[in-house]
Structure formats: structure tokens, C-alpha cells
Amino acid sequence: MKELIKQYETAKKKAIQFMQKGQINNYFDALLEMNHYKKMIVVSAN
């Protein structure tokens, strides 16, 4: 669970960096990665 949270936070940081640089495609990819980890966290919590 802790590892999933770390990976989610890393993806979040990458998304913020891409957004600030204006790299839209990479930003959306990072958002998809965040969504994947969020789903995994919810599943493992139940």
C-alpha cells in the first residue's frame, strides 16, 4: 500500500512539472498513470 502511494505521489509530481512546462501529451499520460495508481489504492484498501 505504501509503495502504491509513493508511485501515485511521484506521478502527481511529474504531472505538475509537465503542466508547468506546457507538455500537454506528457501531462495527460501522467494523469492516466495517477488514475491507475488511485484505482489500485482503492482496490487494495477494500
C-alpha positions in Angstrom: 0.0 0.0 0.0 2.8 2.4 0.9 4.5 1.7 -2.4 1.3 2.5 -4.3 1.0 5.8 -2.5 4.7 6.6 -3.3 4.1 5.8 -7.0 0.9 7.9 -7.0 2.7 10.9 -5.5 5.6 10.5 -8.0 3.1 10.5 -10.9 1.5 13.6 -9.4 4.8 15.5 -9.2 5.5 14.5 -12.8 2.1 15.8 -13.9 2.6 19.1 -12.2 6.0 19.5 -13.9 4.7 18.7 -17.3 1.8 21.1 -16.8 4.1 23.9 -15.9 6.3 23.2 -18.9 3.3 23.1 -21.2 3.9 19.5 -22.3 0.3 18.5 -22.7 0.7 15.0 -24.0 3.1 14.0 -21.2 0.8 15.7 -18.7 -2.2 13.6 -19.8 0.0 10.5 -19.7 0.9 11.3 -16.1 -2.7 11.9 -15.2 -3.6 8.5 -16.6 -0.8 7.0 -14.5 -2.2 8.8 -11.4 -5.6 7.4 -12.2 -4.2 3.9 -12.5 -2.5 4.1 -9.1 -5.5 5.7 -7.5 -7.7 2.7 -8.6 -5.1 0.3 -7.3 -5.1 2.1 -3.9 -8.9 2.0 -3.7 -8.9 -1.7 -4.5 -6.2 -2.6 -2.0 -7.9 -0.6 0.7 -11.1 -2.6 0.4 
